[in-house]
Amino acid sequence: MKKYLLAAAALTLLSGSALAQTVLTANIEPATTWVRNFNPFNQTSARQSTLDFIYEPLVIFNRFDSNKPVYRLAESFKLSDDLKSIEFKLRPNLKWSDGKPLTSEDVKFTYDYLKKFPALDFVSIWTFVTDVQAVDGQTVRFTLANPSSLAAEQISQLPIVPEHVWKDVADPVTFANENPVGSGPLTEVPRFTGQTYDQCRNPNYWDNEHLKIDCMRFPQLADNNQMLTATADGTLDWGVSFIPDIDNVYVSKDPEHFHYWYSPSSMVAFLFNLETSNENNKKAFNDLKFRRAVGMALDRKTMIDVAGYGYPTLNEDPGLMGELYKSWADPSVKADFGKFATYDADAAKALLDEAGYKDKDGDGFRDNPDGSKISFSIIVPNSWTDWIDTVNIAVEGMQAVGIDAKIETPEEAVWTGNLINGTFDAAINSLPASASPYYPYKRAFSASDKGKTRFTAQRWFNPEVEKLVTEFTQTADLAKQKEAMNKAQRIVAENMPVIPVFNNPNWYQYNTKRFTGWSTKENPFVNPSISRTNPARLLNLLALEPVK
């Protein structure tokens, strides 16, 4: 009750004209209704404003500034000379939002908690570390399973939670954490309805001096069309949606204040669930020739020009490098396997013919060589209109070469859950962008992550690739890292576990009418996307201040 009274008092203080000046309205995710869930380990149902804004990371690595570490809960870290351990030193006098001290014991508790409840460990950190010790009140030491030059980045991916709250949670997997106690800038939730909710200032935030926004407001928007309306009429200050013909439908309405900046970002790809319960489809999906034929049946240019309005960047690299990681690409890999990621319907038909996929039951679609029927749906979130159009173009391409593919459009949370749980046949998906291809490879091809993240949805794992990805981290020598990545990308390209089509832009719209300080193309100090896969969104928030 005390917490609710404090929150109500805080909201009262922010009422009237002050509220209008200091409440930033944002869009992170589509939803038909808001569900009050702020569990930072939940990958499907939790609000996407939970990480970073309620639970601050130890460190944020700024991809837009040579991956420079920006210290948050931690004020420093020190990697041992042999790369086998790392110590983080927390800032002094940190507090949780309820006023209790935040210490190294909370950090140790969090990682031990993930060991006790591995379903929470969405990056499989306990395959990476072997021990966590609180050296003193401010210092925590991690012992690593293998030497790693990227230890700080890997460990900082997980949220730190308060021991005094979570130690008594009976089932942390289903725990909704409706009234979170956090460490970030915006931990208080004075208002929550199915149509809107507010996250407001943490009274005990260590960096309140730099926080000029009192609250963020998240209106419920069901799909890209509703997001377009809210963006174009100036309701949203910060957005992350696909907007077709954005210069005409958005910028032109207020060129002085309505802006966007799209930079190359996450790779978008089609994939098959190699462990699908449909045995007939499973035969085809696990046939490399079938996957390669599908790769050649996809009209990527039309996907970009029609579905994406020209915003995405073409990706015909079966090694998954593309434009974003072109400095890491081995040209010989694309030379040897690039044709399988390039649109060529005739070649797709010829390969299917060669592999024995023919229409044996007269229904107009190809069957497996043994005569069993192939028929599957490609799942895509029902609110992502650009991806829906992309999938429809893919379906047309597959049907044109004789493959019985359809589209299925569940809600985003259901789509995510299906990818994590493996309850689907085919899907469109993306891999997060980072400073190097290490993280996409680590997230997509780590067997220990199966069933924990949507990035392993294809369920293709290769011990040699995992070994090479580990080798990448065991040196800071760029030449040796490239050698490991060259070998890994060749194996991936040869096996084609996912089929790239393009790289999404870093979706980002911003309105300067009420707030200034945004990261822009002219001043790109940080990745400004508000997507939950971008911890640097916190740094963009802290740079903002109300227009006077």
QUIHUKA-V999167 format. One record per residue. SS is DSSP state (2 for helix, 1 for strand, 0 for the rest). Layout:
BEGIN
SS
SS
END
This chain:
BEGIN
0
2
2
2
2
2
2
2
2
2
2
2
2
0
0
2
2
2
2
2
2
2
1
1
1
1
0
0
0
0
0
0
0
0
0
0
0
0
0
0
0
0
0
0
0
0
0
0
0
0
1
0
0
0
1
0
0
0
1
1
1
1
2
2
2
0
0
1
1
1
1
0
0
1
1
1
1
1
1
0
0
0
0
0
1
1
1
1
1
1
0
0
0
0
1
0
0
0
0
0
1
0
0
2
2
2
2
2
2
2
2
2
2
2
2
2
0
2
2
2
0
0
0
0
2
2
2
0
1
1
1
1
1
1
0
0
0
0
1
1
1
1
1
1
0
0
0
0
0
0
2
2
2
2
2
0
0
0
0
0
0
0
2
2
2
2
0
0
0
0
0
0
0
0
0
0
0
0
0
0
0
0
0
0
0
1
1
1
1
1
1
1
0
0
0
1
1
1
1
1
1
0
0
0
0
0
0
0
0
0
0
0
0
0
1
1
1
1
1
0
0
0
0
2
2
2
2
2
2
2
2
2
0
0
0
0
0
1
1
0
0
0
0
0
0
2
2
2
2
0
2
2
2
0
0
0
0
1
1
1
0
0
0
1
1
1
1
1
1
1
1
1
0
0
0
0
0
0
2
2
2
2
2
2
2
0
0
2
2
2
2
2
2
2
2
2
0
0
0
2
2
2
2
2
2
2
2
0
0
0
0
0
1
1
0
0
0
0
0
0
0
0
0
0
0
2
2
2
0
0
2
2
2
2
2
2
2
2
2
2
2
0
0
0
2
2
2
2
2
2
2
2
2
2
0
0
0
1
0
0
0
0
0
0
0
0
1
0
0
0
0
0
1
0
0
1
1
1
1
0
0
0
0
0
2
2
2
2
2
2
2
2
2
2
2
2
2
2
2
2
0
0
0
0
1
1
1
1
0
0
0
2
2
2
2
2
2
2
2
2
2
0
0
0
0
1
1
1
1
1
1
0
0
0
0
0
0
2
2
2
2
2
2
2
2
0
2
2
2
0
0
0
0
2
2
2
0
0
0
0
0
0
2
2
2
2
2
2
2
2
2
2
2
0
0
0
0
2
2
2
2
2
2
2
2
2
2
2
2
2
2
2
2
2
2
0
0
1
1
1
1
1
1
1
1
0
0
0
1
1
1
0
0
0
1
1
0
0
0
0
0
0
0
0
0
0
0
0
0
0
0
0
0
0
0
0
2
2
2
2
2
2
2
0
1
1
0
0
END
